[in-house]
Amino acid sequence: MKCLVTGAAGFIGSNLCEELLKQGYEVIGVDNLSAGKLQNLNACMKYPEFKFHQIDILYKEIKDLFVGVDYVFHEAASKKTICLRNPQMDLLINGAGTLMMLQLAMKNNIKKFIHASTGSVYGEGQIFPQTEDHPLNPCSYYGVSKLAGEKYVALFQKMGLNTTILRYFHVYGAKQDDSYKGGVIAIWLKAIFTGTTVFIHGNGDQMRSFTYVKDVVDANIAAMTKGDGEIYNCASGIKVTLNELIAKLKLRYKFSVTKDDPMEGDIYKFEIDNNKIIKDLNINFTDFNTGLDATIRYYQSLYSKV
Ligand SMILES: NC(=O)c1ccc[n+]([C@@H]2O[C@H](COP(=O)([O-])OP(=O)(O)OC[C@H]3O[C@@H](n4cnc5c(N)ncnc54)[C@H](O)[C@@H]3O)[C@@H](O)[C@H]2O)c1
Protein backbone atom coordinates (compact mmCIF):
# COMPACT_ATOMS: atom_id res chain seq x y z
CA MET A 1 0.00 0.00 0.00
CA LYS A 2 1.33 3.40 -1.00
CA CYS A 3 0.79 6.54 1.12
CA LEU A 4 1.50 10.12 0.12
CA VAL A 5 2.15 12.51 3.01
CA THR A 6 2.22 16.27 2.32
CA GLY A 7 4.13 18.37 4.86
CA ALA A 8 6.27 15.26 5.44
CA ALA A 9 9.28 17.14 6.81
CA GLY A 10 7.15 19.00 9.36
CA PHE A 11 6.43 18.09 12.95
CA ILE A 12 3.35 15.89 12.55
CA GLY A 13 4.11 14.78 8.98
CA SER A 14 7.53 13.39 9.91
CA ASN A 15 6.18 11.50 12.94
CA LEU A 16 3.41 10.10 10.72
CA CYS A 17 5.80 9.02 7.94
CA GLU A 18 7.96 7.19 10.48
CA GLU A 19 5.02 5.23 11.91
CA LEU A 20 3.62 4.36 8.46
CA LEU A 21 7.03 2.98 7.47
CA LYS A 22 7.28 1.00 10.72
CA GLN A 23 3.89 -0.52 9.87
CA GLY A 24 5.14 -1.61 6.43
CA TYR A 25 3.64 1.03 4.13
CA GLU A 26 5.43 2.54 1.17
CA VAL A 27 5.61 6.31 1.78
CA ILE A 28 6.07 9.26 -0.56
CA GLY A 29 6.94 12.35 1.47
CA VAL A 30 6.32 15.77 -0.05
CA ASP A 31 7.47 19.07 1.43
CA ASN A 32 8.78 22.40 0.11
CA LEU A 33 10.89 22.77 3.30
CA SER A 34 9.46 26.25 3.95
CA ALA A 35 9.02 25.26 7.60
CA GLY A 36 9.96 21.58 7.76
CA LYS A 37 13.48 20.23 8.14
CA LEU A 38 15.17 17.38 6.33
CA GLN A 39 16.69 16.14 9.61
CA ASN A 40 13.14 15.39 10.82
CA LEU A 41 13.22 12.63 8.21
CA ASN A 42 16.54 11.03 9.23
CA ALA A 43 14.85 7.89 10.56
CA CYS A 44 12.59 7.64 7.48
CA MET A 45 15.49 7.92 5.04
CA LYS A 46 16.79 4.57 6.33
CA TYR A 47 13.78 2.79 4.80
CA PRO A 48 14.04 1.85 1.10
CA GLU A 49 10.22 2.19 1.02
CA PHE A 50 10.55 5.95 1.67
CA LYS A 51 10.95 8.51 -1.11
CA PHE A 52 11.19 12.23 -0.37
CA HIS A 53 10.38 14.96 -2.89
CA GLN A 54 11.17 18.59 -2.18
CA ILE A 55 8.29 20.18 -4.05
CA ASP A 56 5.57 22.74 -3.39
CA ILE A 57 2.02 21.35 -3.30
CA LEU A 58 1.02 24.18 -5.65
CA TYR A 59 3.41 23.06 -8.41
CA LYS A 60 1.76 21.15 -11.25
CA GLU A 61 4.64 18.60 -11.36
CA ILE A 62 3.26 17.13 -8.12
CA LYS A 63 0.60 15.31 -10.19
CA ASP A 64 3.11 12.60 -11.19
CA LEU A 65 3.58 11.62 -7.52
CA PHE A 66 -0.09 10.65 -7.14
CA VAL A 67 0.11 7.76 -9.61
CA GLY A 68 -0.56 4.46 -7.80
CA VAL A 69 -1.15 6.14 -4.42
CA ASP A 70 -3.71 4.49 -2.10
CA TYR A 71 -3.88 6.99 0.79
CA VAL A 72 -3.20 10.73 1.01
CA PHE A 73 -2.45 12.39 4.35
CA HIS A 74 -2.62 16.15 3.81
CA GLU A 75 -0.49 17.81 6.51
CA ALA A 76 1.13 20.66 4.55
CA ALA A 77 -0.11 24.06 5.65
CA SER A 78 0.77 27.67 6.10
CA LYS A 79 0.52 28.11 9.86
CA LYS A 80 -0.91 30.77 12.13
CA THR A 81 2.24 32.72 12.91
CA ILE A 82 3.17 32.85 9.26
CA CYS A 83 -0.25 33.90 8.05
CA LEU A 84 -0.43 36.90 10.35
CA ARG A 85 2.34 38.25 8.18
CA ASN A 86 1.08 36.88 4.89
CA PRO A 87 -2.63 35.99 4.90
CA GLN A 88 -2.74 35.62 1.09
CA MET A 89 -0.11 32.88 1.30
CA ASP A 90 -2.25 31.19 3.92
CA LEU A 91 -5.31 31.10 1.72
CA LEU A 92 -3.26 29.99 -1.26
CA ILE A 93 -1.72 26.99 0.52
CA ASN A 94 -4.51 26.02 2.94
CA GLY A 95 -7.37 26.72 0.52
CA ALA A 96 -6.13 26.36 -3.08
CA GLY A 97 -3.39 23.86 -2.11
CA THR A 98 -5.95 21.60 -0.44
CA LEU A 99 -8.24 21.90 -3.47
CA MET A 100 -5.39 20.81 -5.75
CA MET A 101 -4.57 17.81 -3.53
CA LEU A 102 -8.26 16.77 -3.59
CA GLN A 103 -8.49 17.08 -7.38
CA LEU A 104 -5.41 14.89 -7.83
CA ALA A 105 -6.68 12.38 -5.25
CA MET A 106 -10.01 12.13 -7.06
CA LYS A 107 -8.40 11.80 -10.49
CA ASN A 108 -6.16 8.98 -9.25
CA ASN A 109 -8.99 7.07 -7.52
CA ILE A 110 -7.23 6.93 -4.17
CA LYS A 111 -8.82 4.91 -1.36
CA LYS A 112 -8.90 7.68 1.25
CA PHE A 113 -7.95 11.34 1.80
CA ILE A 114 -7.16 12.14 5.44
CA HIS A 115 -7.12 15.85 6.09
CA ALA A 116 -5.33 17.72 8.88
CA SER A 117 -7.55 20.51 10.11
CA THR A 118 -7.52 22.54 13.29
CA GLY A 119 -9.55 23.59 16.31
CA SER A 120 -9.02 27.16 15.06
CA VAL A 121 -11.99 26.66 12.71
CA TYR A 122 -14.27 27.09 15.77
CA GLY A 123 -12.87 30.48 16.75
CA GLU A 124 -13.47 31.59 20.34
CA GLY A 125 -15.58 28.89 22.04
CA GLN A 126 -19.26 29.60 22.67
CA ILE A 127 -20.63 26.26 23.90
CA PHE A 128 -18.56 23.99 26.18
CA PRO A 129 -17.38 21.32 25.88
CA GLN A 130 -16.93 21.94 22.16
CA THR A 131 -18.24 19.08 20.03
CA GLU A 132 -17.73 18.75 16.28
CA ASP A 133 -21.08 20.57 15.84
CA HIS A 134 -19.83 23.73 17.55
CA PRO A 135 -20.40 26.86 15.38
CA LEU A 136 -17.55 27.63 13.01
CA ASN A 137 -16.46 31.25 13.50
CA PRO A 138 -12.68 31.38 12.95
CA CYS A 139 -11.05 34.54 14.28
CA SER A 140 -7.67 34.32 12.50
CA TYR A 141 -6.58 34.30 8.86
CA TYR A 142 -5.24 30.80 9.53
CA GLY A 143 -8.61 29.59 10.87
CA VAL A 144 -10.51 31.02 7.90
CA SER A 145 -8.12 29.46 5.38
CA LYS A 146 -8.19 26.06 7.15
CA LEU A 147 -11.99 26.21 7.15
CA ALA A 148 -11.88 26.80 3.39
CA GLY A 149 -9.74 23.64 3.15
CA GLU A 150 -12.28 21.67 5.21
CA LYS A 151 -15.16 22.86 3.04
CA TYR A 152 -13.35 21.68 -0.11
CA VAL A 153 -12.84 18.29 1.55
CA ALA A 154 -16.58 18.10 2.37
CA LEU A 155 -17.40 18.99 -1.26
CA PHE A 156 -15.19 16.21 -2.62
CA GLN A 157 -16.70 13.75 -0.12
CA LYS A 158 -20.10 14.54 -1.68
CA MET A 159 -18.60 13.97 -5.14
CA GLY A 160 -17.49 10.46 -4.14
CA LEU A 161 -13.97 10.84 -2.69
CA ASN A 162 -13.60 8.99 0.62
CA THR A 163 -12.35 11.45 3.26
CA THR A 164 -11.90 12.00 6.99
CA ILE A 165 -11.19 15.37 8.60
CA LEU A 166 -9.18 15.43 11.84
CA ARG A 167 -9.23 18.72 13.76
CA TYR A 168 -6.01 18.87 15.77
CA PHE A 169 -5.49 20.86 18.99
CA HIS A 170 -2.17 22.02 20.49
CA VAL A 171 -0.14 19.06 19.36
CA TYR A 172 3.19 18.60 21.17
CA GLY A 173 6.04 16.11 21.14
CA ALA A 174 9.38 15.33 19.49
CA LYS A 175 10.44 17.23 16.36
CA GLN A 176 8.12 20.20 16.86
CA ASP A 177 9.50 23.53 15.65
CA ASP A 178 10.93 25.35 18.68
CA SER A 179 11.60 28.65 16.92
CA TYR A 180 9.24 31.58 17.59
CA LYS A 181 6.94 30.06 14.94
CA GLY A 182 6.67 26.72 16.76
CA GLY A 183 4.52 25.24 19.52
CA VAL A 184 4.48 26.64 23.05
CA ILE A 185 5.84 23.51 24.79
CA ALA A 186 8.75 23.20 22.35
CA ILE A 187 9.55 26.93 22.60
CA TRP A 188 9.49 26.90 26.39
CA LEU A 189 11.59 23.73 26.70
CA LYS A 190 14.18 25.22 24.38
CA ALA A 191 14.25 28.39 26.53
CA ILE A 192 14.64 26.32 29.71
CA PHE A 193 17.42 24.11 28.32
CA THR A 194 19.31 27.03 26.75
CA GLY A 195 18.94 29.23 29.84
CA THR A 196 16.88 32.00 28.25
CA THR A 197 13.63 33.66 29.33
CA VAL A 198 10.27 31.97 28.91
CA PHE A 199 7.75 34.39 27.37
CA ILE A 200 4.00 34.12 27.95
CA HIS A 201 1.85 35.98 25.43
CA GLY A 202 -1.17 37.40 27.27
CA ASN A 203 -2.09 36.72 30.90
CA GLY A 204 -1.42 32.96 30.79
CA ASP A 205 -5.02 31.98 31.49
CA GLN A 206 -5.37 30.53 27.97
CA MET A 207 -6.72 27.00 28.33
CA ARG A 208 -5.17 24.39 26.04
CA SER A 209 -6.05 20.83 25.13
CA PHE A 210 -2.47 19.63 24.65
CA THR A 211 -2.45 16.50 22.50
CA TYR A 212 0.53 14.18 22.18
CA VAL A 213 1.82 13.68 18.64
CA LYS A 214 1.72 9.87 18.87
CA ASP A 215 -2.04 10.05 19.42
CA VAL A 216 -2.45 12.27 16.35
CA VAL A 217 -0.44 9.76 14.31
CA ASP A 218 -2.60 6.90 15.67
CA ALA A 219 -5.75 8.82 14.69
CA ASN A 220 -4.46 9.31 11.14
CA ILE A 221 -3.69 5.61 10.78
CA ALA A 222 -7.05 4.59 12.29
CA ALA A 223 -8.79 6.92 9.81
CA MET A 224 -7.40 4.87 6.90
CA THR A 225 -10.10 2.27 7.55
CA LYS A 226 -12.63 4.03 9.78
CA GLY A 227 -14.60 7.27 10.07
CA ASP A 228 -15.48 7.60 6.37
CA GLY A 229 -16.95 11.02 5.62
CA GLU A 230 -16.63 12.12 9.27
CA ILE A 231 -15.07 15.07 11.08
CA TYR A 232 -13.33 14.48 14.42
CA ASN A 233 -11.94 16.58 17.22
CA CYS A 234 -8.50 15.01 17.50
CA ALA A 235 -7.87 16.31 21.02
CA SER A 236 -6.77 14.74 24.27
CA GLY A 237 -9.49 16.56 26.19
CA ILE A 238 -6.85 17.70 28.69
CA LYS A 239 -7.53 21.15 30.13
CA VAL A 240 -4.36 23.02 31.11
CA THR A 241 -3.78 26.76 31.28
CA LEU A 242 -0.42 28.17 30.28
CA ASN A 243 0.08 29.36 33.86
CA GLU A 244 -0.52 25.80 35.10
CA LEU A 245 2.02 24.50 32.61
CA ILE A 246 4.56 27.04 33.86
CA ALA A 247 3.88 25.93 37.46
CA LYS A 248 4.39 22.28 36.44
CA LEU A 249 7.73 23.06 34.77
CA LYS A 250 8.81 25.24 37.72
CA LEU A 251 8.60 22.17 39.96
CA ARG A 252 11.51 20.72 37.97
CA TYR A 253 13.48 23.65 36.56
CA LYS A 254 14.55 27.15 37.49
CA PHE A 255 13.80 29.75 34.82
CA SER A 256 12.56 33.31 34.45
CA VAL A 257 9.18 34.18 32.96
CA THR A 258 8.20 37.40 31.19
CA LYS A 259 4.69 38.36 30.20
CA ASP A 260 4.42 39.64 26.63
CA ASP A 261 1.66 41.12 24.45
CA PRO A 262 -1.20 38.73 23.58
CA MET A 263 -0.85 37.10 20.16
CA GLU A 264 -3.22 38.36 17.48
CA GLY A 265 -5.98 35.81 16.77
CA ASP A 266 -5.10 33.72 19.87
CA ILE A 267 -8.09 31.78 21.22
CA TYR A 268 -8.39 31.84 25.01
CA LYS A 269 -10.43 28.82 25.94
CA PHE A 270 -10.47 25.35 24.42
CA GLU A 271 -12.53 22.74 26.23
CA ILE A 272 -12.88 19.98 23.72
CA ASP A 273 -15.24 17.04 23.56
CA ASN A 274 -13.36 14.02 22.16
CA ASN A 275 -16.00 11.33 22.71
CA LYS A 276 -16.62 10.84 19.00
CA ILE A 277 -12.99 10.04 18.09
CA ILE A 278 -12.56 7.76 21.12
CA LYS A 279 -15.69 5.81 20.18
CA ASP A 280 -15.24 5.61 16.40
CA LEU A 281 -11.46 5.49 15.97
CA ASN A 282 -10.63 3.85 19.30
CA ILE A 283 -7.92 6.32 20.28
CA ASN A 284 -6.38 6.04 23.76
CA PHE A 285 -5.11 9.53 24.48
CA THR A 286 -1.80 9.74 26.33
CA ASP A 287 -2.01 11.48 29.71
CA PHE A 288 -0.27 14.84 29.89
CA ASN A 289 2.46 13.84 32.35
CA THR A 290 3.56 10.89 30.20
CA GLY A 291 3.60 12.92 26.98
CA LEU A 292 5.32 15.87 28.64
CA ASP A 293 8.02 13.62 30.15
CA ALA A 294 8.80 12.11 26.74
CA THR A 295 8.90 15.58 25.15
CA ILE A 296 11.16 16.92 27.90
CA ARG A 297 13.57 14.01 27.33
CA TYR A 298 13.66 14.80 23.59
CA TYR A 299 14.44 18.53 23.97
CA GLN A 300 16.83 17.94 26.90
CA SER A 301 18.89 15.56 24.78
CA LEU A 302 18.69 17.90 21.75
CA TYR A 303 20.10 20.85 23.71
CA SER A 304 22.61 18.88 25.77
CA LYS A 305 24.39 18.25 22.43
CA VAL A 306 24.56 21.97 21.52
N1 LIG B 1 0.88 21.43 15.51
C1 LIG B 1 -0.34 21.72 15.94
O1 LIG B 1 -0.57 21.93 17.12
C2 LIG B 1 -1.49 21.77 14.97
C3 LIG B 1 -2.74 22.14 15.46
C4 LIG B 1 -3.81 22.19 14.59
C5 LIG B 1 -3.65 21.85 13.27
N2 LIG B 1 -2.42 21.52 12.79
C6 LIG B 1 -2.31 21.17 11.37
O2 LIG B 1 -1.50 20.02 11.26
C7 LIG B 1 -0.76 20.05 10.04
C8 LIG B 1 0.71 19.82 10.33
O3 LIG B 1 1.16 20.82 11.22
P1 LIG B 1 2.60 20.79 11.89
O4 LIG B 1 2.43 21.29 13.28
O5 LIG B 1 3.26 19.52 11.62
O6 LIG B 1 3.27 21.97 11.06
P2 LIG B 1 4.71 22.07 10.39
O7 LIG B 1 4.89 23.48 9.97
O8 LIG B 1 5.74 21.44 11.24
O9 LIG B 1 4.49 21.17 9.10
C9 LIG B 1 3.88 21.65 7.94
C10 LIG B 1 4.80 21.30 6.79
O10 LIG B 1 4.21 21.71 5.57
C11 LIG B 1 5.26 22.19 4.73
N3 LIG B 1 4.65 23.09 3.75
C12 LIG B 1 4.09 24.31 3.97
N4 LIG B 1 3.67 24.83 2.82
C13 LIG B 1 3.93 23.91 1.85
C14 LIG B 1 3.72 23.88 0.44
N5 LIG B 1 3.16 24.91 -0.20
N6 LIG B 1 4.14 22.79 -0.25
C15 LIG B 1 4.74 21.76 0.39
N7 LIG B 1 4.96 21.73 1.72
C16 LIG B 1 4.57 22.80 2.44
C17 LIG B 1 6.22 22.89 5.67
O11 LIG B 1 7.53 23.01 5.13
C18 LIG B 1 6.16 21.97 6.88
O12 LIG B 1 7.18 20.99 6.83
C19 LIG B 1 -1.09 21.39 9.40
O13 LIG B 1 -2.07 21.19 8.43
C20 LIG B 1 -1.63 22.23 10.53
O14 LIG B 1 -2.55 23.20 10.06
C21 LIG B 1 -1.34 21.47 13.62
The ligand as an ORCA input file, in Angstrom:
! r2SCAN-3c Opt
* xyz 0 1
  N       0.879     21.434     15.513
  C      -0.339     21.718     15.937
  O      -0.571     21.934     17.123
  C      -1.494     21.774     14.973
  C      -2.740     22.140     15.459
  C      -3.812     22.194     14.588
  C      -3.655     21.849     13.268
  N      -2.423     21.516     12.793
  C      -2.315     21.166     11.367
  O      -1.500     20.023     11.257
  C      -0.761     20.055     10.045
  C       0.708     19.816     10.331
  O       1.157     20.820     11.218
  P       2.601     20.794     11.887
  O       2.431     21.293     13.275
  O       3.263     19.518     11.625
  O       3.267     21.974     11.060
  P       4.706     22.072     10.386
  O       4.887     23.481      9.965
  O       5.741     21.444     11.235
  O       4.489     21.174      9.103
  C       3.876     21.655      7.936
  C       4.797     21.295      6.794
  O       4.205     21.714      5.572
  C       5.257     22.187      4.729
  N       4.652     23.095      3.751
  C       4.094     24.310      3.967
  N       3.672     24.831      2.815
  C       3.934     23.911      1.847
  C       3.722     23.881      0.440
  N       3.159     24.906     -0.202
  N       4.143     22.790     -0.249
  C       4.740     21.755      0.395
  N       4.963     21.733      1.719
  C       4.567     22.804      2.436
  C       6.222     22.887      5.669
  O       7.531     23.010      5.130
  C       6.164     21.973      6.878
  O       7.185     20.994      6.829
  C      -1.088     21.393      9.397
  O      -2.070     21.189      8.427
  C      -1.634     22.228     10.531
  O      -2.551     23.198     10.059
  C      -1.335     21.470     13.615
*
